[in-house]
Amino acid sequence: MGRFIPHPDDVPVELTLLKHECISRQRLHTISLGGMACNYHRAWRHGTALEVRMPTLNPDLRYLGYVAWCLRRKRGYLVGIAFVDEQMLFSARMGEQVCQIERYCRLHEDHDELQDIQAMALEWVQQHANEFSHDTVRKAFAQPMRD
């Protein structure tokens, strides 16, 4: 199974139910390729079609996906969301990368100068960008699917 990138709790995420007709069922094969995992206040059934938004990142960005799994936690649920195709998965990973960089910079708030923020972002990219790369997504899609 692919890796589900953990979404930072301090970046709001909105999950909206979609009718299954909105997303081709043929695209469901991407569930094994990974996606994102986020904490959410309610449970979702496996295979439910969703629209994922991160309004503080960009209110116009929407990612289409399916619930790959949903785990009960002490406070809410951890939801694994697989995206419908390679491009959607890559776009969502890029959005997640921006969220992770913003979180990393907030954790180091004592650095206020723009140069320090840029240096922290570059530091994060050097350490973690490979996990979010297009090559990583492409390799996942190139792997044979298991039944």
C-alpha positions as a Markdown table, in Angstrom:
| # | Residue | x | y | z |
|---|---|---|---|---|
| 1 | Met | 0.0 | 0.0 | 0.0 |
| 2 | Gly | 1.2 | 3.5 | -0.7 |
| 3 | Arg | 2.1 | 6.1 | 1.8 |
| 4 | Phe | -0.6 | 8.4 | 3.2 |
| 5 | Ile | 1.0 | 11.7 | 4.1 |
| 6 | Pro | -0.3 | 13.1 | 7.4 |
| 7 | His | -2.0 | 16.4 | 7.0 |
| 8 | Pro | -1.1 | 18.9 | 9.8 |
| 9 | Asp | -3.9 | 19.4 | 12.3 |
| 10 | Asp | -3.3 | 23.2 | 12.4 |
| 11 | Val | -4.2 | 23.6 | 8.7 |
| 12 | Pro | -8.0 | 23.2 | 8.4 |
| 13 | Val | -9.3 | 20.6 | 5.9 |
| 14 | Glu | -12.9 | 20.3 | 4.6 |
| 15 | Leu | -14.3 | 17.0 | 3.3 |
| 16 | Thr | -17.5 | 17.2 | 1.3 |
| 17 | Leu | -19.5 | 14.2 | 0.2 |
| 18 | Leu | -19.7 | 13.7 | -3.6 |
| 19 | Lys | -22.1 | 11.6 | -5.6 |
| 20 | His | -20.3 | 8.5 | -6.9 |
| 21 | Glu | -21.2 | 9.6 | -10.4 |
| 22 | Cys | -19.0 | 12.7 | -10.0 |
| 23 | Ile | -15.9 | 10.4 | -10.1 |
| 24 | Ser | -15.5 | 7.5 | -12.4 |
| 25 | Arg | -15.5 | 4.2 | -10.5 |
| 26 | Gln | -12.7 | 3.0 | -12.9 |
| 27 | Arg | -10.4 | 5.4 | -11.0 |
| 28 | Leu | -10.9 | 3.6 | -7.7 |
| 29 | His | -7.7 | 1.5 | -8.4 |
| 30 | Thr | -5.6 | 4.4 | -7.1 |
| 31 | Ile | -6.6 | 3.6 | -3.5 |
| 32 | Ser | -3.5 | 1.4 | -3.1 |
| 33 | Leu | -1.2 | 4.2 | -4.2 |
| 34 | Gly | -1.4 | 6.3 | -1.0 |
| 35 | Gly | -2.7 | 9.8 | -0.6 |
| 36 | Met | -3.3 | 11.9 | 2.5 |
| 37 | Ala | -4.4 | 11.2 | 6.0 |
| 38 | Cys | -6.3 | 13.8 | 8.1 |
| 39 | Asn | -8.0 | 14.0 | 11.4 |
| 40 | Tyr | -11.7 | 14.7 | 11.0 |
| 41 | His | -14.7 | 15.0 | 13.4 |
| 42 | Arg | -16.8 | 12.4 | 11.7 |
| 43 | Ala | -16.4 | 8.9 | 10.2 |
| 44 | Trp | -16.5 | 8.2 | 6.5 |
| 45 | Arg | -17.4 | 4.9 | 4.9 |
| 46 | His | -14.7 | 3.1 | 2.8 |
| 47 | Gly | -15.0 | 4.0 | -0.9 |
| 48 | Thr | -17.0 | 7.2 | -0.3 |
| 49 | Ala | -16.3 | 9.8 | -3.0 |
| 50 | Leu | -15.1 | 13.1 | -1.4 |
| 51 | Glu | -14.0 | 16.6 | -2.4 |
| 52 | Val | -11.0 | 17.7 | -0.3 |
| 53 | Arg | -10.4 | 21.4 | 0.3 |
| 54 | Met | -7.8 | 23.3 | 2.3 |
| 55 | Pro | -9.4 | 26.8 | 2.4 |
| 56 | Thr | -6.5 | 28.6 | 4.1 |
| 57 | Leu | -4.1 | 27.2 | 1.5 |
| 58 | Asn | -6.3 | 28.2 | -1.5 |
| 59 | Pro | -10.1 | 28.3 | -1.3 |
| 60 | Asp | -10.3 | 27.4 | -5.0 |
| 61 | Leu | -8.3 | 24.2 | -4.9 |
| 62 | Arg | -10.3 | 21.0 | -4.8 |
| 63 | Tyr | -9.0 | 17.5 | -4.8 |
| 64 | Leu | -11.2 | 14.6 | -5.8 |
| 65 | Gly | -10.7 | 11.3 | -4.0 |
| 66 | Tyr | -12.1 | 8.3 | -2.2 |
| 67 | Val | -12.0 | 7.2 | 1.4 |
| 68 | Ala | -9.4 | 4.4 | 1.5 |
| 69 | Trp | -9.7 | 3.8 | 5.2 |
| 70 | Cys | -11.1 | 5.4 | 8.4 |
| 71 | Leu | -9.8 | 4.8 | 11.9 |
| 72 | Arg | -11.5 | 5.8 | 15.1 |
| 73 | Arg | -9.4 | 7.9 | 17.4 |
| 74 | Lys | -9.9 | 9.3 | 20.9 |
| 75 | Arg | -11.2 | 12.5 | 19.4 |
| 76 | Gly | -12.7 | 11.9 | 16.0 |
| 77 | Tyr | -11.3 | 9.9 | 13.2 |
| 78 | Leu | -8.2 | 9.5 | 11.0 |
| 79 | Val | -9.3 | 9.4 | 7.4 |
| 80 | Gly | -7.1 | 8.1 | 4.6 |
| 81 | Ile | -8.0 | 9.7 | 1.3 |
| 82 | Ala | -6.8 | 8.2 | -2.1 |
| 83 | Phe | -7.0 | 10.5 | -5.1 |
| 84 | Val | -8.5 | 9.7 | -8.4 |
| 85 | Asp | -5.5 | 9.8 | -10.7 |
| 86 | Glu | -1.8 | 10.5 | -10.9 |
| 87 | Gln | -2.3 | 14.3 | -11.6 |
| 88 | Met | -4.8 | 14.7 | -8.7 |
| 89 | Leu | -2.5 | 12.8 | -6.4 |
| 90 | Phe | 0.5 | 14.9 | -7.4 |
| 91 | Ser | -1.5 | 18.1 | -7.0 |
| 92 | Ala | -2.7 | 17.1 | -3.5 |
| 93 | Arg | 0.9 | 16.2 | -2.5 |
| 94 | Met | 2.1 | 19.6 | -3.6 |
| 95 | Gly | -0.7 | 21.2 | -1.5 |
| 96 | Glu | 0.4 | 19.0 | 1.4 |
| 97 | Gln | 4.0 | 20.1 | 0.9 |
| 98 | Val | 3.0 | 23.8 | 1.2 |
| 99 | Cys | 1.0 | 22.9 | 4.4 |
| 100 | Gln | 4.1 | 21.1 | 5.8 |
| 101 | Ile | 6.4 | 24.0 | 5.0 |
| 102 | Glu | 4.0 | 26.5 | 6.6 |
| 103 | Arg | 3.8 | 24.4 | 9.7 |
| 104 | Tyr | 7.6 | 24.0 | 9.8 |
| 105 | Cys | 8.0 | 27.8 | 9.6 |
| 106 | Arg | 5.4 | 28.4 | 12.3 |
| 107 | Leu | 7.2 | 26.0 | 14.6 |
| 108 | His | 10.2 | 28.3 | 14.3 |
| 109 | Glu | 8.3 | 31.6 | 14.7 |
| 110 | Asp | 11.2 | 33.2 | 16.4 |
| 111 | His | 12.7 | 33.8 | 12.9 |
| 112 | Asp | 10.7 | 36.8 | 11.6 |
| 113 | Glu | 12.9 | 38.0 | 8.8 |
| 114 | Leu | 11.9 | 37.0 | 5.3 |
| 115 | Gln | 15.4 | 35.6 | 4.7 |
| 116 | Asp | 15.0 | 33.3 | 7.7 |
| 117 | Ile | 11.6 | 32.1 | 6.5 |
| 118 | Gln | 13.0 | 31.4 | 3.0 |
| 119 | Ala | 15.9 | 29.6 | 4.5 |
| 120 | Met | 13.6 | 27.4 | 6.7 |
| 121 | Ala | 11.4 | 26.6 | 3.7 |
| 122 | Leu | 14.5 | 25.6 | 1.7 |
| 123 | Glu | 15.7 | 23.5 | 4.7 |
| 124 | Trp | 12.4 | 21.7 | 4.8 |
| 125 | Val | 12.4 | 21.1 | 1.0 |
| 126 | Gln | 16.0 | 19.7 | 1.1 |
| 127 | Gln | 14.9 | 17.3 | 3.9 |
| 128 | His | 11.5 | 16.2 | 2.7 |
| 129 | Ala | 10.7 | 17.2 | -0.9 |
| 130 | Asn | 11.6 | 13.8 | -2.3 |
| 131 | Glu | 8.6 | 12.3 | -0.4 |
| 132 | Phe | 6.3 | 14.6 | -2.4 |
| 133 | Ser | 8.0 | 14.5 | -5.8 |
| 134 | His | 6.3 | 13.7 | -9.1 |
| 135 | Asp | 8.8 | 10.8 | -9.6 |
| 136 | Thr | 7.5 | 9.2 | -6.3 |
| 137 | Val | 4.0 | 9.5 | -7.6 |
| 138 | Arg | 4.9 | 8.1 | -11.0 |
| 139 | Lys | 6.7 | 5.2 | -9.5 |
| 140 | Ala | 3.6 | 4.4 | -7.4 |
| 141 | Phe | 1.5 | 4.3 | -10.6 |
| 142 | Ala | 4.1 | 2.2 | -12.4 |
| 143 | Gln | 3.8 | -0.6 | -9.7 |
| 144 | Pro | 1.6 | -3.5 | -10.6 |
| 145 | Met | -1.7 | -3.5 | -8.9 |
| 146 | Arg | -2.5 | -6.3 | -6.5 |
| 147 | Asp | -6.0 | -7.7 | -6.1 |
